[in-house]
């Protein structure tokens, strides 16, 4: 038995973990732990649903591999992808296979051809620093959620939910799609397409997305782990007032 040890470090992280909406956006300043908690939640889904598949993405390749992927592997014990039990890790290809058959594609979107996204078959999506990603890429990825049809729903969930949704043609139980969108406060503010789709003050969210999109915000000061390590204090000593405002406070849609 492999235990994933995780202690939420802020109320926002607790809310994020407990939300059951299809899509969750976590908007916060630097160091709020959103990549860590996002990696934890997507790993839980990959372990719960055998043979499922996730994309973990970021705009730039260097940021993806040096930051986002590194955080994910801090959360994911190496025992979960041991080769002798059927696992595989190939960083050069951006590929991970867990011992239960679930997979992760690590993708960056530098010079990405939207056509290459349209062939993806995935169940889950994690986008880090998503404010840097174009709306076209985001929508293309979102449209591929739920496409991997051979992912397995465990018997314990089916026993608890006799009316679990099923494929109309095959009657196979459907793995629910989820996406986790992680952003720093975007420069465009309320004009950003993600803010429009997720923020509760947005008319678009109120009229189109409220049933499936959830929104979490956090100040960097809310992360007790960061404060304990003095990382926030050190950052604020060298940042301008404008940057401090952006990365430690939350501004509602105007």
N, C-alpha and C positions, 0 to 999 in steps of 0.2 A: 504494500500500500504506500503510495507516494502522496504526501501531504503538501498542499500549496499553502504556505503560511503568508497571510496578508492581514494587516491591521490598518483599516482606513485611518488616514491622518487628518481628515477634515469632514465636516457635515456634508460638503459637496461630494466628496468621494463616496460617502455612505449613500447619498441620494442616487448617485450614478449607478452604484452597484445594485440598488434595489429597483430601479426603474425597469419596467417591462415593455416600454414603447418600442416600436420597430426601429426607430432612429433616435439617437441621443446625441446632442451636441454639448460639449463641455467647453465653455469659454472662460478663460482665466489668464491671469498674468503668469510671468515666469515662475517656475518652481512650485506650481500648485499640485504637481503629481498626476496630471491628467494622462500622460503617456504610460505611466506605471499602472494606474488603475484601469486604463483602457486595455493594456496588454493582459492584465489579470483576468478581466471579464471575458475577453475573446478566447483566452486559453481555456477557461472553464467551459465555454460552449464547444470548443473543439474536442475536449475530453468527454463531454456529455453525449455528443452526437458522433458516433463512430463514422468514419469515412466522410466527414464533412470537410469543407474547404473554405479558407479565408484568404482575402487579400489584405495585406498590411502595406500601406502606401504613403509616400511622401514625394513632394515635388522634385527634390534634387537627390541624386544617387548618393553623394557623399553624406548628406544629412541622414538619409535613410539607413545606411549601413553603420555609420559612426555613432548615431544617436538613437534612432527609433528601434532598430534591430537589436542594438546592445541592451536597451532597456527591456525589450521582450525577453531576451535570453537571461536577464537577471531574474525574471519572474518564472521562466520555464526551466525546470531542472533537467540536466542532461540525461537523466534516467528515462525521461519521456520520449527521447528520440534515439535510444541506444540501437546501434546497427544490428546487434545480435538478436534483438527482439522485433526486428522489422522496421526500425526507424531509420532516418537518413537526414543529414544536414549538409547542404552544399551552398555555402555562402556566396561563392562565385556566381552561381546561377540564381541566387535569391530563392532557395527552395528548402522547405523543411517538411519531413513526414514524421508524424508521431507514431508511437507503437500501436495505436488503435486504428491506424489507417487514415487519420485526418491529416490535412495538408495545409501549409501556408505558402502563399506566393508573396515574396517581398518585391514590391514594384515601385519604380520611380517614373516620373512623368515628364522628364526632360525630352523635348522633341517627340513626344508620344503621338503616334498615329491613332486616332480615335477608332479606326477600324480594328485594330488589334485588341481593343477592349471588348468589342462586340462578340468575340468568340469565347469569352470567359464563362465558366460555369462555377458559381460560388454560392456559399450560404451566408457568409459573414464578411463584414468590411470594417477595417479600422484605418482612418485617414488622419495622419499626424500633421500639424501645422496646415490644416486644410484651407486656411485663408489664402495660402499661396497657390492653391490648385484651381484651375479654371472651372467654370460652371459646366462646360461641355464634358470635361473629364469626369466630374462628380456625377452628373446625370447618367453618363455612360456606364459607370461602375454600379450605380444604384439600380440600373435596369437589369443588371446581371445577377442580382441577389435572388436566391431561391431556384437557380437554374440547375444546380447539381442535384439530380433526382435520386441518386443511389445512396445518399447519406442516410444513416439509420437513426430512428427514434427509439430510445431504450424502452424496454418492456415496463419498467416501473412508471414511466410517464403515461404510457398507454393505459395501464391499469387504473391510474388515478383520473384519467380523462377519457371516458368511453367514447365521447364525441370528438375525439382528436381529428383535425382536418386531414383529409386524404385526397390523393390524386384521383380525379374523376375517371380516368381511363384505367389505371392499374390498381387502384384502391390501396396503394402503398401510403403509409403515414408520411406527412410532409414535415420536414424540418423547418421551423420558423426562421425567416430571415431577420438579421439584425445588422445595423450599421452604427458605428461609434465615430463621431466627427469631433476632432480635437482642434481647437483654434486658440491663438492669442487674439486679443482685441484687434480687429482689422482696421487698416488705415481709413477705409471708406466709411467706417461707422455703419449707420443704419442702411446705407446703400448697398452693402455687401449682400450677395445673393443668399448666403447661408443665414445671415441675421434675418433676412426677410422670411425665410422658410421656417426658422426655428424660434425666434424671439417672441415671447407671449404678447408683447406690445405691438407686434407687426400685424397689420391688417391681413396680409397674405397668410400668416400662420392661423389667425383667428378664423378665416373663411375656408382654408383649404387643408391645413396640415395638423390641426390640433389633436386629432385622434391618433396620429401615428408618430408625431415628432415631439420629443421632449427636450428641455433646455436646462442646463446646469451652469451656474456661474460661480466663480470663487476668486477671492483675493489671494495673492501669494502669502499674505500674512495668516491666512487660515490654515496653512499646512504646518502643523506642529512639528513634523519631522524636519522641514527646512529651517524653521526658526531655531530648533534645537541645535542644528549643525552650523548655525550662524551664517548660512549661505545667503539668506535674505539680507542680513545686516551688511555683509560684505558687498553685495550687489548694489545696495542703495548708497553706499559710500562713494561709488564711482559713477553712478548714473545721474543724468540731468534731471531737473524737476519734471520736465515733460515726460521723460521715460519712466520715472517713478510713478507718475500719475497713471500712465498706460498700463504698467505691469503689476501694480499693486492694488489698483482700484477698479471697480466695475462701473461703466457708464451705460445707463439704459438708453434704449432707442429714443432719440429726441423727437 
